[in-house]
C-alpha cells in the first residue's frame, strides 16, 4: 500500500511509490509536460513568456502558466 499526499496548491493527490525502480509503465501513469515559449513583439502585452503544456495518459491536454 502506498501513501497519498494532498498538494494543497492545486488540490491534487500525489502518490508516494515505495519501490519506483520496479515500475515499467510510467508512460501510462504520469502526465507528460513540455515547455512552450511565447514570442511576442508587444512589451505591454500581459502574455506569459512561457507555460507548460501537459498531456494526461488519457490524451487530455491542459496548460500550466
N, C-alpha and C positions, 0 to 999 in steps of 0.2 A: 504494500500500500504506500502510495506517495502522498506527501502532504501538499495542500494547496495554500497559496498565499494570495491575498487580495491586494491589487495595485489600486490604491485609493485615488490616484490622479485620474485614471481613466476607467475606474470601476470594473476591471477585468481580473479574472482569476489567473494565477500563474502556478504551474505545477513544478514541483521540485523533483527531478529524476534522480533516484539513488544511484543507479549504475548506467550513466549515459553512454558509455562505450559499447553497451550491448544493443543499442537501438540502431536498426538498419534502415528504417523507413522514415527518416527525418523529413524528407520532402512531402510526405503525406500528413505530417503532424504540424509543421511550422509554417508560418506565413513567410513569404519571400518579399523583401523590400529592396528597392533601388532608388538612388537619389536622382532627382530631376532638377537640373539647373535652369533657372529662369533668366533669360537675357532680355532686358528692356532698355529702351533708349530714353525713357521718361524718368528723370530722377525724382519727380514729385509723386510718382505712382506708388500706391501702397501695396504693390505686388511683392510677395516674399521672394527673396533671392534664390531660395531653393526649398524643396519639400521632398518627402519620401512617398513614392507610390508603392503600395503593398498589395499583394495578392494572397488571398486565403487559399488553402488547399482545395476548396470547392470552386475556385475560379473567380470569386467575388473580389473586386478591387476597391480600395479606399486610399485616401491620401492623409498623410500626417504633415502638418505645417509647423 
